């Protein structure tokens, strides 16, 4: 299942937003192979969150419908701002 299909299914089942912390699931959905990432799937947007070590790499591998956000502080506070 690709990430857009997952987003549509979750939207239909009213199970959004979804936050994914598991790197194996993030790798499956995005192709990202780094050691730190979060993925937030919302009704209209998909956010990929990582730190500065992976900024260039993530932006090069992510599909155009996934928005990269660089984390610059406490992760939970950053996610709350989105």
DAVENDA-V637870 format. One record per backbone hydrogen bond with DSSP energy under -1.0 kcal/mol. CO is the residue of the C=O (numbers start at 1). NH is the residue of the N-H. If there is no record, write none. Layout:
CO/NH, CO/NH
//
This chain:
2/6, 3/7, 4/8, 5/9, 6/10, 7/11, 8/12, 9/13, 10/15, 11/14, 18/41, 20/39, 22/26, 23/27, 24/28, 25/29, 26/30, 27/31, 38/49, 39/20, 40/47, 41/18, 45/42, 46/67, 47/40, 48/69, 49/38, 50/71, 51/54, 54/58, 55/59, 56/60, 57/61, 58/62, 63/66, 67/48, 69/50, 74/78, 75/79, 76/80, 77/81
//
